Amino acid sequence: MANFIETEMLPISKYLATSKILKVPEFQRSYAWSEDEVSQLWDDVVEAIENNKNEYFIGPIVVKNNKESLEVIDGQQRLTTSLILISIIRRVFRFSGDNERADWFRNEFFGKQDVVTLKTSEKFFMNEENNETFRSFVIADSTKENIKNEQKKYLKKNSNYLLLQSILTLWELVENHIGSKNEKLLELHNFLYEKVKVLVLTVQDEADAYVIFETLNDRGKTLDTMDLLKNHLFSKSKSYLPEVKEKWSIVKEKLFEIDPKNRFLSHFWSSKYGRSSKTGLFRIIRDQIDSSANAVKFATELASSARVYAALQNPESSYWDSHEKKTKKHILVLRLLDSQQSLPVLMAASGKFDAKEFQKLAWIMVVMAVRYNLICEGRTGVSSNYYSEIPRKINSGDYQKASHVFKHLKSIYPSDDEFKNSFLSKSLSDTKRARYLLIEIENHASGEEKVVNSDPEKVNLEHVMPKKINQNWNESYTGVNSDERSYYVNLLGNMALVSKEKNKRVGAKGFEEKKSELFSTQEEFKFTKSIADVCVWNKESIEDRQLKLADAAVNVWKIEMA
């Protein structure tokens, strides 16, 4: 770590009561805990109380130390939920007529009231979306009826709806727990104040907080680089904030539900500036965005790249309407093969290559993904060194054609012999990828530009020797023992494309019946129909067909450029 980090294990309530003012950064992600997460926290606390545990650890809190306050970098979900729980204890006392205790809880955890204005000097501030709801329904003694009426204003996935629902959920759980015994409220408070622990990590730099997060497992919605970036971008935007907000909303809209592993930012950076380690990425980006002008510039680039990235996840995107017809197919295949290394290259090329050159580049990425990654299982670390240099060459204008990129990758491009030899022993349990390989081989074998129907509802992937042993496919017939069966079953030589309708009727019948009822009728699939010419389906037959497929594959996934 570059800066000093303080760590302290404290009871959650005591920390909330004694810490400096806590502020969730204005533009940080909003409250996100569902009923499930709130109920789980409650169940864990109650179980710890009932089992007389000396302490219960609920996780880490990461804060940045500012002069007058602490900025909550992570842990706002459990801090907020804990304050909601404390507010329920306060409310129960208030509504049962025990104002003295209710006032104590308000002063201790939420802030003292000014004698003139009667306003509370607040101790905990949420972000811009949640703060008013928190103030009105957590700090204030709002009733259940008021909370339910407020909920009607929001969709169920809205953050404020979740915040309000957490109040109602905990209120009901607390009431069920205490029954008519208010002394159980004090027992609950005492446990929160003495035994429910959090690990507080206080940092001087939010970049250090992110590095910490790479090693911490958070029950709630964990911090990621995008959270930190949003906060930093908005804080640097100043008078350009509306414009940066608009760009950020585009980014979030494009990435919604398509980037669960938060890969976009890393790919974006690689497409512009080259590879960076995940843990060091935010620090590098933060140092670059040092003014409002740079914040706008970065947000604009981010929004533009998000559109391309989203299109690379969706071959049917309108983005591809102006591209070559084959490009859509290549994008679909790259997604099927999860070719992450190709994304920064294609993102860089999207603004530099014309449609024809882009299609050629996409094909190179497909061939490399099949030859190097899928079949030859080349080392990712080695290929990453080559791929990471390409975007900068494209951006600088050094690489203006697909052939330039291929020349760059040629030293790791598997030769025909390497590809064929690896193909010969390729056993593939991933049926979607196996279907793709066989479809392309069948397409190539047809000798024309027809497209074999790849709809799994119409075309099945049939294992000639079935996965399960039966009387028709025992070891004495196939020559495949139990230890070898999984390997031979999943060899491409044992797989074939067949009509789903006809496949339904065949099931796990013997080879002769499969030949006459299934394989011999497959006019659309040359390699499938040829199975009908085989006398016995055994180990040798599978290996022989694998060889034929390997010979064909060499010519299917091939790059020929000067």
C-alpha positions in Angstrom: 0.0 0.0 0.0 1.3 3.5 -0.8 -0.3 5.2 2.2 -0.8 4.4 5.9 -3.9 2.3 6.6 -5.4 2.0 10.1 -7.3 -1.1 11.1 -9.6 -1.5 14.1 -12.1 -4.1 15.2 -15.1 -2.4 16.7 -18.8 -3.1 17.6 -21.0 -1.8 14.9 -23.2 0.4 17.1 -20.3 1.8 19.1 -18.6 2.7 15.9 -21.7 4.5 14.6 -22.1 6.3 17.9 -18.5 7.5 18.3 -17.1 8.0 14.8 -16.8 11.3 13.0 -19.5 12.2 10.5 -19.9 9.4 7.9 -20.6 10.3 4.3 -21.4 8.1 1.4 -19.8 9.9 -1.6 -22.5 11.9 -3.3 -22.3 9.9 -6.5 -21.5 6.4 -5.2 -23.7 3.5 -5.9 -27.0 3.6 -4.1 -28.5 1.3 -1.4 -28.9 -2.2 -2.9 -29.8 -4.7 -0.2 -32.9 -6.8 -0.9 -35.1 -8.4 1.7 -33.0 -11.6 1.5 -29.8 -9.9 2.5 -31.5 -7.9 5.2 -33.2 -11.0 6.6 -30.0 -12.9 6.5 -28.2 -10.3 8.6 -31.0 -10.3 11.1 -31.1 -14.1 11.3 -27.4 -14.2 12.0 -27.6 -11.5 14.7 -30.5 -13.3 16.5 -28.8 -16.7 16.2 -25.7 -15.2 17.8 -27.8 -13.7 20.6 -29.7 -16.9 21.3 -26.4 -18.9 21.3 -24.8 -16.5 23.7 -21.9 -15.9 21.3 -19.2 -13.6 22.6 -19.0 -11.8 19.2 -20.4 -11.9 15.7 -18.4 -10.5 12.8 -20.4 -9.0 10.0 -17.6 -7.9 7.7 -15.2 -5.0 6.8 -15.9 -1.3 6.4 -13.5 0.8 4.3 -13.5 4.6 4.9 -11.3 7.4 3.6 -10.2 9.9 6.3 -11.1 13.4 5.4 -10.5 16.2 7.8 -14.0 16.8 9.1 -15.6 13.5 8.1 -15.1 9.9 7.0 -16.0 9.0 3.4 -17.5 5.5 3.2 -15.7 3.8 0.4 -17.3 0.5 1.1 -19.6 -1.0 3.6 -22.5 1.4 3.2 -25.0 -1.5 2.8 -24.3 -2.9 6.2 -23.8 0.5 7.9 -27.1 1.8 6.5 -28.9 -1.5 7.4 -27.5 -1.3 10.9 -28.7 2.2 11.3 -32.2 1.2 10.1 -32.2 -1.6 12.7 -31.2 1.0 15.4 -33.9 3.3 14.1 -36.5 0.5 14.6 -35.4 0.1 18.2 -35.8 3.9 18.7 -39.2 3.9 17.1 -40.5 1.0 19.2 -39.5 2.9 22.3 -41.0 6.1 20.9 -44.3 4.6 19.9 -44.6 2.8 23.2 -44.3 6.1 25.1 -40.7 5.7 26.2 -39.5 9.1 24.8 -36.5 9.3 27.1 -34.9 6.2 25.6 -36.0 7.1 22.1 -34.3 10.5 22.5 -31.1 8.8 23.7 -31.0 6.6 20.6 -31.6 9.7 18.3 -28.9 11.7 20.0 -26.4 8.9 20.1 -26.7 7.5 16.6 -28.5 10.1 14.4 -27.4 13.5 15.8 -28.7 15.9 18.4 -31.5 18.3 17.9 -30.9 22.1 17.8 -32.8 23.7 20.7 -34.1 26.6 18.4 -34.7 24.9 15.0 -35.3 21.4 16.3 -33.3 20.1 13.3 -31.1 17.1 13.8 -27.3 17.7 13.2 -27.0 14.5 11.2 -24.1 12.0 11.6 -24.6 9.8 8.5 -25.2 11.0 5.0 -26.2 8.8 2.0 -25.7 9.6 -1.6 -27.8 12.1 -3.6 -30.4 9.4 -4.5 -30.9 8.0 -1.1 -30.2 10.8 1.4 -33.6 12.5 1.5 -35.3 9.1 1.9 -32.9 8.2 4.7 -33.5 11.6 6.4 -37.3 11.3 6.2 -37.8 7.7 7.0 -34.8 6.5 9.1 -33.7 9.6 11.0 -37.3 10.7 11.5 -39.8 8.6 13.4 -41.9 7.9 10.3 -44.8 5.4 10.7 -45.3 2.2 8.7 -48.2 3.8 6.9 -46.1 6.7 5.7 -43.4 4.4 4.6 -45.8 2.2 2.6 -47.3 5.3 0.9 -43.8 6.5 0.0 -43.0 3.1 -1.5 -45.8 3.5 -4.0 -43.8 6.2 -5.8 -41.0 3.8 -6.8 -40.6 0.7 -8.9 -39.6 -2.4 -6.9 -36.0 -2.4 -8.2 -35.5 1.3 -7.3 -33.0 1.9 -4.6 -35.3 4.0 -2.5 -37.9 1.3 -2.6 -35.3 -1.2 -1.3 -34.4 1.2 1.4 -38.0 1.6 2.5 -38.6 -2.1 2.3 -35.6 -2.7 4.6 -37.2 -0.5 7.2 -40.5 -2.5 7.0 -38.8 -5.8 6.9 -36.7 -5.1 10.0 -39.6 -3.5 11.8 -41.7 -6.7 11.4 -38.7 -8.9 12.4 -38.0 -6.9 15.5 -41.6 -6.9 16.6 -41.9 -10.6 16.2 -38.6 -11.1 18.1 -39.6 -9.0 21.2 -43.3 -9.8 21.4 -44.6 -7.8 24.3 -41.2 -7.7 26.1 -39.5 -4.4 25.5 -36.6 -5.5 27.6 -35.6 -7.6 24.6 -35.0 -4.3 22.8 -32.3 -3.4 25.2 -30.8 -6.9 24.9 -30.7 -6.4 21.1 -29.1 -2.9 21.5 -26.5 -4.2 24.0 -25.5 -7.0 21.6 -25.2 -4.5 18.7 -23.2 -2.1 20.9 -20.8 -4.7 22.3 -20.6 -7.9 20.3 -21.6 -7.3 16.6 -18.2 -6.4 15.2 -16.9 -4.8 12.0 -13.3 -4.5 10.8 -12.8 -0.8 10.1 -10.1 0.0 7.6 -9.3 3.7 7.4 -7.3 4.8 4.3 -6.0 8.1 3.1 -6.5 7.2 -0.6 -9.5 5.6 -2.4 -7.1 3.7 -4.7 -5.7 1.9 -1.7 -9.3 1.0 -0.8 -9.7 -0.7 -4.1 -6.6 -2.8 -3.7 -7.9 -3.9 -0.3 -11.1 -4.9 -1.9 -9.3 -7.4 -4.2 -8.7 -9.5 -1.0 -11.9 -9.0 0.9 -15.1 -10.9 0.4 -18.1 -8.7 1.0 -21.6 -10.1 1.7 -23.2 -7.0 0.1 -22.7 -5.4 -3.3 -18.9 -5.1 -3.5 -17.0 -2.1 -4.6 -15.5 -2.2 -8.1 -13.4 0.1 -10.2 -16.6 1.5 -11.9 -17.9 2.7 -8.6 -14.6 4.5 -7.8 -14.4 5.9 -11.3 -17.9 7.3 -11.2 -17.3 9.1 -7.9 -13.9 10.5 -9.2 -15.3 11.6 -12.5 -18.3 13.4 -11.0 -16.1 15.0 -8.3 -13.8 16.4 -11.0 -16.5 17.5 -13.4 -17.5 20.8 -11.6 -19.5 22.9 -14.1 -19.5 20.1 -16.6 -21.3 17.7 -14.2 -24.6 17.5 -16.2 -22.7 16.6 -19.4 -20.6 13.9 -17.5 -23.7 12.6 -15.9 -25.4 12.2 -19.3 -22.3 10.3 -20.6 -22.3 8.1 -17.6 -25.9 7.2 -18.0 -25.1 6.1 -21.5 -22.4 3.8 -20.2 -24.6 2.3 -17.6 -27.4 1.8 -20.1 -25.1 0.0 -22.6 -23.5 -2.2 -19.9 -26.7 -3.1 -18.1 -26.9 -6.9 -17.7 -24.1 -7.5 -20.3 -21.1 -7.0 -18.1 -21.6 -8.9 -14.9 -17.9 -9.5 -14.4 -17.1 -5.8 -14.8 -14.7 -6.4 -17.7 -15.6 -3.3 -19.7 -13.3 -0.8 -18.0 -10.2 -3.0 -18.4 -11.1 -3.7 -22.1 -11.7 0.1 -22.6 -8.3 1.0 -21.2 -6.5 -1.7 -23.1 -8.2 -0.5 -26.3 -6.9 3.0 -25.8 -3.7 2.8 -23.8 -2.5 -0.8 -23.4 -2.8 -3.4 -20.8 -2.9 -2.6 -17.1 -3.2 -4.8 -14.0 -6.8 -4.9 -12.6 -5.7 -3.7 -9.1 -3.6 -0.8 -10.4 -6.1 0.4 -13.1 -8.1 2.9 -11.0 -5.0 4.6 -9.7 -3.8 5.1 -13.3 -7.2 6.4 -14.5 -7.6 8.7 -11.5 -4.2 10.3 -12.2 -5.2 11.0 -15.8 -8.5 12.6 -14.9 -7.0 15.7 -13.1 -9.3 18.4 -14.4 -12.9 19.1 -15.4 -11.9 19.1 -19.1 -10.2 15.7 -18.8 -13.3 14.4 -16.9 -15.5 15.4 -19.8 -13.1 14.0 -22.4 -12.8 10.7 -20.5 -16.5 10.3 -20.0 -17.1 11.0 -23.7 -14.6 8.3 -24.7 -16.1 5.9 -22.2 -19.6 6.4 -23.6 -18.5 5.9 -27.1 -16.6 2.7 -26.3 -19.5 1.4 -24.2 -21.6 1.5 -27.3 -19.0 -0.6 -29.3 -18.5 -3.0 -26.3 -22.3 -3.5 -26.0 -22.5 -4.3 -29.8 -19.6 -6.8 -29.4 -21.8 -8.6 -26.9 -24.8 -8.5 -29.3 -24.5 -9.5 -32.9 -28.0 -8.3 -33.6 -27.2 -4.8 -32.5 -28.1 -2.1 -35.0 -24.5 -1.0 -34.7 -23.6 -3.7 -37.2 -26.2 -2.7 -39.9 -23.5 -0.6 -41.7 -21.0 -3.5 -41.6 -20.3 -6.5 -43.8 -22.9 -9.3 -43.4 -20.2 -11.8 -42.2 -19.1 -9.5 -39.4 -22.3 -10.3 -37.4 -21.5 -14.0 -37.7 -17.9 -13.4 -36.5 -19.0 -11.4 -33.5 -21.5 -14.2 -32.6 -18.7 -16.8 -32.7 -16.2 -14.7 -30.7 -18.9 -14.4 -28.0 -19.5 -18.1 -28.1 -15.8 -18.7 -27.7 -15.5 -16.0 -25.0 -12.6 -14.4 -26.8 -11.8 -11.6 -24.3 -8.4 -10.9 -25.9 -10.1 -9.9 -29.1 -12.3 -7.2 -27.6 -9.8 -4.4 -27.1 -8.5 -5.0 -30.6 -11.9 -4.7 -32.1 -12.8 -1.8 -29.9 -9.7 0.1 -31.2 -10.4 -0.9 -34.8 -14.0 0.2 -34.7 -13.1 3.8 -35.1 -10.2 3.3 -37.5 -10.9 0.5 -40.0 -13.5 0.6 -42.7 -16.3 -2.1 -42.8 -14.4 -4.4 -45.1 -11.1 -4.3 -43.1 -13.1 -4.7 -39.9 -14.7 -7.8 -41.2 -11.3 -9.2 -42.1 -10.0 -8.4 -38.7 -12.9 -10.0 -37.0 -12.3 -13.2 -39.0 -8.6 -13.2 -37.9 -9.8 -13.0 -34.3 -12.1 -15.9 -34.9 -9.4 -18.1 -36.5 -7.0 -17.3 -33.7 -9.6 -18.0 -31.1 -10.3 -21.4 -32.6 -6.7 -22.4 -33.5 -4.7 -20.9 -30.7 -7.2 -20.9 -27.8 -9.9 -23.6 -28.3 -8.0 -26.4 -30.1 -4.3 -25.9 -29.4 -5.0 -24.5 -25.9 -2.1 -22.0 -26.2 -0.9 -20.1 -23.1 -3.0 -17.1 -22.5 -0.1 -15.2 -20.9 1.9 -15.5 -24.0 -0.9 -14.4 -26.4 -1.8 -11.5 -24.1 1.6 -10.0 -24.6 1.0 -9.9 -28.4 -2.7 -8.9 -28.3 -2.1 -6.0 -25.8 0.3 -4.2 -28.2 -2.2 -4.2 -31.1 -4.7 -1.4 -30.0 -1.9 1.1 -29.6 -0.6 0.3 -33.0 -4.1 0.7 -34.5 -4.7 4.0 -32.7 -1.3 5.4 -33.8 -2.0 4.5 -37.4 0.8 2.0 -37.6 -1.7 -0.8 -38.3 -4.3 0.3 -40.9 -5.3 -3.0 -42.3 -6.2 -6.5 -41.0 -3.1 -7.9 -42.6 -1.0 -5.7 -40.4 -2.6 -7.3 -37.3 -2.2 -10.8 -38.7 1.5 -10.1 -39.3 1.8 -9.0 -35.7 0.2 -12.3 -34.5 1.9 -14.6 -37.0 4.5 -15.8 -34.6 1.8 -17.3 -32.3 -0.4 -18.5 -35.1 -0.5 -22.3 -34.9 0.7 -23.9 -38.1 -1.5 -26.3 -40.0 0.4 -29.3 -38.6 0.1 -28.0 -35.0 -3.6 -27.3 -35.5 -4.3 -30.7 -37.0 -2.4 -32.6 -34.4 -4.1 -30.8 -31.6 -7.5 -31.3 -33.3 -6.9 -35.1 -33.5 -7.0 -35.4 -29.7 -9.6 -32.7 -29.0 -12.3 -34.0 -26.7 -14.9 -31.3 -26.1 -17.7 -31.5 -23.5 -19.0 -28.0 -24.4 -21.8 -28.9 -26.8 -22.3 -25.3 -28.1 -18.7 -25.1 -29.2 -18.8 -28.6 -30.6 -21.9 -27.7 -32.6 -20.2 -24.6 -34.0 -17.1 -26.5 -35.1 -19.2 -29.2 -36.9 -21.5 -26.6 -38.5 -18.6 -24.7 -40.0 -17.0 -28.0 -41.2 -20.3 -29.0 -42.8 -20.7 -25.6 -44.4 -17.2 -25.8 -45.9 -17.9 -29.3 -47.1 -21.0 -28.2 -49.0 -18.8 -26.3 -51.4 -21.1 -23.3 -51.5 -22.1 -20.3 -49.3 -25.1 -22.0 -47.8 -25.7 -21.8 -44.0 -26.5 -25.0 -42.2 -29.4 -24.4 -39.9 -27.8 -23.9 -36.5 -31.0 -23.6 -34.5 -30.7 -26.2 -31.7 -34.4 -26.6 -31.7 -34.1 -28.0 -35.3 -30.6 -29.4 -35.4 -29.3 -31.6 -32.7 -25.7 -32.6 -31.8 -25.8 -36.4 -31.7 -23.2 -38.5 -29.9 -22.9 -41.6 -32.1 -21.7 -43.7 -29.2 -24.1 -42.4 -26.4 -22.9 -41.0 -23.1 -24.6 -43.8 -21.1 -23.6 -47.4 -21.6 -26.4 -49.7 -22.6 -26.7 -53.2 -24.1 -26.1 -51.9 -27.7 -23.0 -49.9 -26.7 -21.0 -51.9 -24.2 -17.2 -52.3 -24.1 -17.1 -55.5 -26.1 -18.7 -53.7 -29.0 -17.0 -50.3 -28.9 -13.6 -51.3 -27.5 -13.8 -48.3 -25.2 -13.4 -49.1 -21.5 -15.1 -47.2 -18.7 -12.0 -45.0 -18.0 -11.8 -44.0 -21.7 -15.5 -43.5 -22.3 -15.8 -39.8 -21.4 -12.8 -39.0 -23.6 -14.1 -40.9 -26.7 -17.7 -39.8 -26.2 -16.7 -36.2 -26.4 -14.3 -36.5 -29.3 -15.7 -34.5 -32.3 -15.3 -37.7 -34.3 -18.1 -39.2 -32.2 -20.4 -36.2 -32.8 -22.7 -35.4 -35.7 -25.3 -32.9 -36.7 -28.7 -34.4 -37.2 -32.3 -33.3 -37.6 -34.0 -33.0 -34.1 -37.2 -34.6 -35.4 -35.5 -37.7 -36.6 -33.1 -37.9 -33.6 -36.1 -38.1 -31.3 -37.1 -41.4 -32.7 -33.7 -43.0 -32.6 -32.6 -42.4 -29.0 -30.0 -44.9 -27.8 -30.6 -47.6 -30.4 -27.8 -49.7 -31.8 -25.5 -48.5 -34.5 -27.2 -50.4 -37.4 -30.5 -48.9 -36.5 -29.0 -45.4 -36.1 -27.4 -45.8 -39.5 -30.6 -46.7 -41.3 -33.0 -44.5 -39.4 -30.8 -41.4 -38.8 -27.4 -41.0 -40.4 -28.3 -42.2 -43.9 -31.1 -39.7 -44.1 -29.1 -36.6 -43.4 -28.8 -35.1 -46.9 -27.9 -31.7 -45.5 -24.9 -32.9 -43.6 -22.1 -34.5 -45.7 -20.0 -35.6 -42.7 -23.0 -36.9 -40.9 -24.3 -39.0 -43.8 -20.8 -40.5 -44.3 -21.2 -42.3 -40.9 -23.7 -44.6 -42.7 -20.8 -46.0 -44.7 -19.1 -47.3 -41.6 -19.5 -50.9 -40.7 -18.8 -50.9 -36.9 -18.7 -47.9 -34.6 -15.8 -48.4 -32.2 -12.6 -46.7 -31.0 -10.9 -46.9 -34.4 -14.0 -45.5 -36.2 -14.1 -42.5 -34.0 -10.4 -41.8 -34.4 -10.7 -42.2 -38.2 -13.6 -39.7 -38.4 -11.7 -37.3 -36.1 -8.8 -37.4 -38.6 -11.2 -36.5 -41.5 -12.6 -33.7 -39.5 -9.1 -32.4 -38.6 -8.1 -32.4 -42.3 -11.2 -30.4 -43.1 -10.8 -28.0 -40.1 -7.3 -27.0 -41.3 -9.0 -25.4 -44.4 -12.0 -24.0 -42.6 -10.1 -21.9 -40.0 -7.2 -20.6 -42.1 -5.8 -17.1 -42.7 -4.2 -16.5 -46.0 -2.8 -13.0 -46.3 0.3 -11.6 -48.0 
